[in-house]
Amino acid sequence: ELLEDKDDSIPHYAEVWAHHRPHCSGHQLHFDSDNEGCGGDVKHPTISSILYLTDDCGGPSLLTDQILGDDELARNGWLTHSQKNRIVVFDGSVLHGVIPGRGYVEKGRNRVTLMVALWNDIRIRDCENPCAARPLPNSGEEKPVWYNEMTREGTNENKNTGGNGYFPEKMQPERIECVFGTSDGKQIKKGQMPHYDKVFQGF
């Protein structure tokens, strides 16, 4: 449902980053944007995606149908749970985040995800310090292990099965009817829109 309004244009750029989080650590609700929206000109990717690299660790991702500039909170939400090799693809302009994990997992286990945002246009920043939208290593540089793994061409069998012997299966996320509620369990009233920093930060 979060991709129904997308056109058939082919993105030209892919921005890649990863998260490595303890089981109990969530990620605040946010909008994917170019350079965190610095400068006031907020641009969103055409498509965002999450690839889970670990099983059963950390809470689910929460996707909503709320976009920047809406005058009320999201009424629809979807949960996708961590399962190795599961990929979630959604509209790059919607509000989303990660719910903290519940219960106990073995020490040393973490929730590891790889994110890929597809852009029609984005400024590539060739800076020395960490920053958004950096280019991949140049041809003359020594390549890190992750680069070699990402660009390694698989066999035809791997391409068809995801490289693990299992054929991909399309799954529907878990839909939730109440995305936001009051502290006493009631749904937020229509038109009630708190300040961004009071709701979408600080998991």
C-alpha positions in Angstrom: 0.0 0.0 0.0 2.9 2.3 0.6 4.0 2.0 -3.0 0.7 2.4 -4.9 1.3 6.0 -6.0 4.9 5.5 -7.3 5.5 6.1 -11.0 7.5 4.0 -13.3 10.6 6.2 -13.4 13.9 4.4 -12.8 16.1 5.8 -10.0 19.7 6.7 -10.9 21.4 6.6 -7.5 21.5 4.2 -4.5 22.5 5.4 -1.0 23.6 2.6 1.3 24.1 2.5 5.1 23.8 0.0 8.0 22.7 -0.1 11.6 24.1 -2.4 14.3 21.9 -2.1 17.4 21.4 -3.9 20.7 18.1 -5.8 21.2 16.6 -3.2 23.4 17.5 -0.2 21.3 15.0 1.2 18.9 15.3 4.0 16.4 13.3 7.2 16.6 10.5 7.8 14.1 11.9 9.8 11.2 11.8 10.6 7.5 14.6 9.5 5.2 16.0 12.7 3.7 19.0 14.0 1.8 21.7 15.0 4.4 19.1 14.9 7.2 17.2 17.8 5.7 20.0 20.3 6.5 19.6 23.6 4.9 15.8 23.5 4.9 15.3 21.9 1.5 14.0 18.5 2.5 14.2 15.9 -0.3 13.2 12.2 0.2 14.3 9.2 -1.7 11.9 7.6 -4.2 12.1 4.2 -2.5 13.6 3.1 0.8 14.3 -0.4 1.8 15.5 -2.5 4.8 17.4 -5.7 4.5 17.5 -7.7 7.8 20.8 -9.5 8.3 20.0 -11.2 11.6 17.2 -13.3 13.1 14.9 -12.6 16.0 16.8 -9.8 17.6 15.5 -6.3 18.2 12.0 -5.0 17.7 10.1 -4.6 14.5 10.3 -1.8 12.0 7.3 0.5 12.1 6.1 2.0 8.8 3.3 4.6 8.6 1.5 6.5 5.9 2.3 9.9 7.4 4.4 12.2 5.3 6.2 15.5 6.1 3.8 18.4 6.3 0.7 16.3 7.3 -1.6 18.2 9.7 -2.5 15.1 11.7 -0.8 11.9 12.9 -0.7 8.7 11.0 -3.8 6.6 11.2 -2.3 3.5 9.5 0.8 1.5 10.4 2.6 -1.7 9.5 5.1 -3.8 11.5 7.9 -5.9 9.9 9.8 -8.2 12.1 13.5 -9.1 12.0 14.2 -12.2 9.9 17.5 -12.9 8.1 17.4 -12.1 4.4 14.0 -10.4 4.6 13.8 -7.2 2.6 11.2 -4.5 3.1 10.5 -1.9 0.4 8.4 1.2 0.9 7.8 4.8 -0.1 10.8 6.8 0.8 8.8 9.8 2.0 6.9 8.2 4.9 7.5 8.3 8.6 9.1 5.2 10.0 11.3 3.9 12.8 12.2 0.8 15.0 10.3 -0.4 18.1 12.7 -1.4 20.9 13.0 -5.2 21.4 11.1 -6.9 24.3 12.3 -9.7 26.5 15.8 -11.2 26.7 18.3 -12.3 24.0 21.7 -13.9 24.5 24.5 -11.4 25.2 26.4 -10.2 22.2 23.5 -10.5 19.7 22.5 -7.4 17.8 19.9 -6.3 15.3 21.8 -5.7 12.1 20.2 -4.1 9.0 21.3 -2.8 5.7 19.4 0.2 4.3 19.3 1.1 0.6 17.5 4.3 -0.6 16.9 4.8 -4.3 17.1 8.4 -5.6 16.2 10.0 -8.9 18.7 12.8 -8.0 21.0 13.3 -5.0 24.2 15.3 -4.3 27.2 13.0 -3.9 29.4 14.4 -1.1 33.1 13.4 -1.5 34.2 14.5 2.0 36.9 13.1 4.3 34.8 12.8 7.4 31.6 10.7 7.7 28.7 12.4 5.9 25.6 11.6 3.8 25.7 10.2 0.3 29.5 9.5 0.0 30.7 7.9 -3.2 31.8 4.2 -3.2 35.6 3.7 -3.1 37.5 4.8 -6.2 39.0 2.2 -8.6 42.5 3.0 -7.3 41.7 2.6 -3.6 42.1 -0.6 -1.6 38.5 -1.9 -1.3 37.0 -2.8 2.1 35.6 -6.2 2.6 32.0 -5.0 2.6 32.5 -3.4 -0.8 33.9 -6.6 -2.3 30.9 -8.6 -0.9 28.3 -6.1 -2.2 29.7 -6.0 -5.7 30.5 -9.7 -6.1 28.5 -11.2 -8.9 26.6 -14.3 -7.9 25.8 -17.5 -9.8 22.5 -17.8 -11.6 21.4 -20.1 -8.9 22.2 -17.5 -6.2 20.3 -14.8 -8.2 17.2 -17.0 -8.3 17.2 -18.1 -4.7 18.7 -15.2 -2.8 22.0 -17.1 -2.4 20.8 -19.3 0.5 19.0 -22.1 -1.3 15.5 -20.7 -0.5 13.3 -19.1 -3.1 12.0 -15.6 -2.1 8.5 -15.5 -0.8 6.3 -12.3 -0.8 5.0 -11.5 2.7 2.5 -8.9 3.9 3.5 -6.8 6.9 1.5 -6.9 10.2 -1.0 -4.1 10.0 -1.8 -2.1 13.2 -5.0 0.0 13.6 -3.7 2.5 16.2 -0.3 4.0 15.5 -0.3 6.7 18.1 -2.2 6.8 21.4 -2.4 8.7 24.7 -0.7 7.4 27.9 -4.0 5.9 29.0 -4.4 3.9 25.9 -6.8 6.1 23.9 -6.4 7.0 20.3 -5.1 10.5 19.4 -8.0 12.8 18.4 -8.3 13.7 14.8 -6.5 16.9 14.1 -4.4 16.7 17.2 -0.8 17.3 16.0 1.9 17.6 18.7 5.3 19.1 17.9 7.7 16.8 16.0 10.4 16.8 18.7 7.8 15.8 21.4 6.6 12.7 19.6 9.1 11.5 17.1 12.3 11.6 19.1 13.7 9.8 22.1 12.8 6.1 21.9 
